Amino acid sequence: RLGTRHGTQICPACLADTGAWQTAWRLLIVTTCTRHQSLLVAKCPSCRQPFRDQHHSHLRRVGAATLCGNPLGAGPVQQCQHDLTTITSTDATDEVVGLQTRVDTALTGHPATVLGQPTDAAAYLTDLRHLTTLLLHLARQPGADRLADWAATLPASTGTRRWGIRPPDDPGIRAHALATADTILAAPDLDTAVTMFIPWVALTPTRP
């Protein structure tokens, strides 16, 4: 699933500029800062833990500080003091920036072009999440790395018997998987999209 996550991603450059924690960073379909054209960061390099927030609130337990604030040890007294504005981000590719631009536009309610036709923003985002989820499953099959380089970087699956996998924690992997799905949706017509999708369908296992 590619909905919201417990915890948040960050753009260190945005935190350095404004100190504001963006709500959109919690969404798994948001992987990139288009302003700084860099991938978001999902874990603190000091404590190695995801950045924490409160599941039912937009406010962090440590407020708007740019320190990590993750609890260290068993109790909440000691907190990670790493300055998140000092983290170096990874540059995003043009393809990933283009994908995130389309997602950001749709998140504001503006229509997206899908198969050459204007499409409701919510429908586009739903299709993007579902198609990416399907591609993430198929990308674990032999031969997927010939279709997309990111398939070879997927972490090992923790459960192969259920139709459900944990989305990659790495924003870079998610970004490229989402971009692959978006390229299919952005095809000029259905026939072109089908042609692009057929090699992925061919990876479907024949076993039950």
PyMOL commands that set and color helices and strands:
alter all, ss='L'
color gray80, all
select helices_A, chain A and resi 12-18+23-26+84-86+94-107+121-138+144-146+149-153+171-185+190-201
alter helices_A, ss='H'
color red, helices_A
select strands_A, chain A and resi 32-33+38-39+112-114+117-119
alter strands_A, ss='S'
color yellow, strands_A
deselect
rebuild
show_as cartoon
